[in-house]
Amino acid sequence: MTINKLTGREEFFCYTLLIAPPILGFFSFPAKYAIVSLYFLFVYVNYISDWRFRKISFSFPLNIWLALTIFHVINAYIKNVPGVDAIDMLHGLKIYSCIVIFTYWACLDFKKTVRLLTGAFIARCILVLFLLLLFPHAHENSGRLTGAGTSATGLGQMAAITGIFIVYLNAIYKKSILYNLRLFFFPLVVVLLTQSRNSLAMILVSFIVLFLVRGRTKKGFFSVDLILSFILLFIGLFVAFQFFSGSDFAQRFDTSYGEDSYFYQNYSTGTLFDKIVGDRLFYYIKGWEFFLESPMTGIGMWNFKNLTGGDYPLHSEYMVHLCEGGLVAAALWLTFIFYVIKVIINDAPNIYIKLAASSSIVVLLFCGIYAREFFYEMFYPAYGLILSLHFKKELTTNLQNDLSKNQTII
């Protein structure tokens, strides 16, 4: 099978791939992660007959990612980490498939792929708000927006990632004020309602880059800068109001809950929490200690929670690879990241795409400080967009060479 442009089938695949996870997660559907993973693999197999798709699948950066996935799973098996099974390998192949699929689509039609991703992520935000209206009981006691089986932080990060694709849209089309206002409305609402601090910072990165991209209306009278200024003013007033009103959101930024102590302890697990960064401080310190104990191959994927008796898995993409995978996993992950950065520097066609791609990697790497991104599909379409900048040039060159050879033979 060979296709030369994206069709209605690709639109169907894109929306179902990205809409299914929040629906299944909200209702805590049995085997939800396995279902999503199998669907990604199903879509992957649909394109495997195209030589361009195969070339991307077995390219250097994707081989590195595949090696990272296989290493983490086998390493966990060798170290007898409780609960690790074939489903974890399935999750890893899902992410590998996700990167390949969106790289391939963006190679065929970069602009349409950006539009599809923007629409799909905005649809996710609307869906989350719609489900919460139907099922208002599904939220945390603190008042933060969440859903059954889905954390408030995860929802906020999902919404904030939408900003990545909105920046790309402006880099390509220079969208109008009202258009940007509509695009940012639902993601911003979700971020604010989840009260996720890192998600708020993530979406602010996109706002700042939009200032640099400076998309303008067709009439050329107002710039996107104006609407972004109003959005930033709105965020500032909202946060200021929350602080003065003493809301739950304000407490999440407070330095302490008491006059004398800046830390508190979960007495059932012994986990020490910092009042500002929460349990992240514990993750970083304890994760580093585990790395020093087993620097080459780490303690094994998902093993941090088991060894600490804590409440959650290791919430840091950096520490996931360093602590749980050691120097081997960290080297593979960093190799992939450096390759992505190299593509941005060498293959972005203009300064606007370069800014959009750079901001996307900044958002993802910043989020990785606080979040475990490994195995969560919402983070990886953005990597596909960046990698496509390189493969589109490479595939075009190959086609031109083939045509030249055929003309010579004739």
Secondary structure in CASP SS format (residue, H / E / C, confidence):
PFRMAT SS
TARGET T0000
AUTHOR 0000-0000-0000
METHOD secondary structure of the structure
MODEL  1
M C 1.00
T C 1.00
I C 1.00
N C 1.00
K C 1.00
L C 1.00
T C 1.00
G H 1.00
R H 1.00
E H 1.00
E H 1.00
F H 1.00
F H 1.00
C H 1.00
Y H 1.00
T H 1.00
L H 1.00
L H 1.00
I H 1.00
A H 1.00
P H 1.00
P H 1.00
I H 1.00
L H 1.00
G H 1.00
F H 1.00
F C 1.00
S C 1.00
F C 1.00
P C 1.00
A C 1.00
K H 1.00
Y H 1.00
A H 1.00
I H 1.00
V H 1.00
S H 1.00
L H 1.00
Y H 1.00
F H 1.00
L H 1.00
F H 1.00
V H 1.00
Y H 1.00
V H 1.00
N H 1.00
Y C 1.00
I C 1.00
S C 1.00
D C 1.00
W H 1.00
R H 1.00
F H 1.00
R H 1.00
K H 1.00
I H 1.00
S H 1.00
F C 1.00
S C 1.00
F H 1.00
P H 1.00
L H 1.00
N H 1.00
I H 1.00
W H 1.00
L H 1.00
A H 1.00
L H 1.00
T H 1.00
I H 1.00
F H 1.00
H H 1.00
V H 1.00
I H 1.00
N H 1.00
A H 1.00
Y H 1.00
I H 1.00
K C 1.00
N C 1.00
V C 1.00
P C 1.00
G C 1.00
V C 1.00
D C 1.00
A H 1.00
I H 1.00
D H 1.00
M H 1.00
L H 1.00
H H 1.00
G H 1.00
L H 1.00
K H 1.00
I H 1.00
Y H 1.00
S H 1.00
C H 1.00
I H 1.00
V H 1.00
I H 1.00
F H 1.00
T H 1.00
Y H 1.00
W H 1.00
A H 1.00
C H 1.00
L H 1.00
D C 1.00
F H 1.00
K H 1.00
K H 1.00
T H 1.00
V H 1.00
R H 1.00
L H 1.00
L H 1.00
T H 1.00
G H 1.00
A H 1.00
F H 1.00
I H 1.00
A H 1.00
R H 1.00
C H 1.00
I H 1.00
L H 1.00
V H 1.00
L H 1.00
F H 1.00
L H 1.00
L H 1.00
L H 1.00
L H 1.00
F C 1.00
P C 1.00
H C 1.00
A C 1.00
H C 1.00
E C 1.00
N C 1.00
S C 1.00
G C 1.00
R C 1.00
L C 1.00
T C 1.00
G E 1.00
A C 1.00
G C 1.00
T E 1.00
S C 1.00
A H 1.00
T H 1.00
G H 1.00
L H 1.00
G H 1.00
Q H 1.00
M H 1.00
A H 1.00
A H 1.00
I H 1.00
T H 1.00
G H 1.00
I H 1.00
F H 1.00
I H 1.00
V H 1.00
Y H 1.00
L H 1.00
N H 1.00
A H 1.00
I H 1.00
Y H 1.00
K C 1.00
K C 1.00
S C 1.00
I H 1.00
L H 1.00
Y H 1.00
N H 1.00
L H 1.00
R H 1.00
L H 1.00
F H 1.00
F H 1.00
F H 1.00
P H 1.00
L H 1.00
V H 1.00
V H 1.00
V H 1.00
L H 1.00
L H 1.00
T H 1.00
Q C 1.00
S C 1.00
R H 1.00
N H 1.00
S H 1.00
L H 1.00
A H 1.00
M H 1.00
I H 1.00
L H 1.00
V H 1.00
S H 1.00
F H 1.00
I H 1.00
V H 1.00
L H 1.00
F H 1.00
L H 1.00
V H 1.00
R C 1.00
G C 1.00
R E 1.00
T C 1.00
K C 1.00
K C 1.00
G C 1.00
F C 1.00
F C 1.00
S E 1.00
V H 1.00
D H 1.00
L H 1.00
I H 1.00
L H 1.00
S H 1.00
F H 1.00
I H 1.00
L H 1.00
L H 1.00
F H 1.00
I H 1.00
G H 1.00
L H 1.00
F H 1.00
V H 1.00
A H 1.00
F H 1.00
Q H 1.00
F H 1.00
F H 1.00
S H 1.00
G C 1.00
S C 1.00
D H 1.00
F H 1.00
A H 1.00
Q H 1.00
R C 1.00
F C 1.00
D C 1.00
T C 1.00
S C 1.00
Y C 1.00
G C 1.00
E C 1.00
D C 1.00
S C 1.00
Y C 1.00
F E 1.00
Y E 1.00
Q E 1.00
N C 1.00
Y C 1.00
S C 1.00
T C 1.00
G C 1.00
T C 1.00
L E 1.00
F E 1.00
D E 1.00
K C 1.00
I C 1.00
V C 1.00
G E 1.00
D C 1.00
R H 1.00
L H 1.00
F H 1.00
Y H 1.00
Y H 1.00
I H 1.00
K H 1.00
G H 1.00
W H 1.00
E H 1.00
F H 1.00
F H 1.00
L H 1.00
E H 1.00
S C 1.00
P C 1.00
M C 1.00
T C 1.00
G C 1.00
I C 1.00
G C 1.00
M C 1.00
W C 1.00
N H 1.00
F H 1.00
K H 1.00
N H 1.00
L H 1.00
T H 1.00
G C 1.00
G C 1.00
D C 1.00
Y C 1.00
P C 1.00
L C 1.00
H C 1.00
S C 1.00
E H 1.00
Y H 1.00
M H 1.00
V H 1.00
H H 1.00
L H 1.00
C H 1.00
E H 1.00
G H 1.00
G H 1.00
L H 1.00
V H 1.00
A H 1.00
A H 1.00
A H 1.00
L H 1.00
W H 1.00
L H 1.00
T H 1.00
F H 1.00
I H 1.00
F H 1.00
Y H 1.00
V H 1.00
I H 1.00
K H 1.00
V H 1.00
I H 1.00
I H 1.00
N H 1.00
D H 1.00
A C 1.00
P C 1.00
N C 1.00
I H 1.00
Y H 1.00
I H 1.00
K H 1.00
L H 1.00
A H 1.00
A H 1.00
S H 1.00
S H 1.00
S H 1.00
I H 1.00
V H 1.00
V H 1.00
L H 1.00
L H 1.00
F H 1.00
C H 1.00
G H 1.00
I H 1.00
Y H 1.00
A C 1.00
R C 1.00
E C 1.00
F C 1.00
F C 1.00
Y C 1.00
E H 1.00
M H 1.00
F H 1.00
Y C 1.00
P H 1.00
A H 1.00
Y H 1.00
G H 1.00
L H 1.00
I H 1.00
L H 1.00
S H 1.00
L H 1.00
H H 1.00
F H 1.00
K H 1.00
K H 1.00
E H 1.00
L H 1.00
T H 1.00
T H 1.00
N H 1.00
L H 1.00
Q H 1.00
N H 1.00
D H 1.00
L H 1.00
S H 1.00
K H 1.00
N H 1.00
Q H 1.00
T H 1.00
I H 1.00
I C 1.00
END
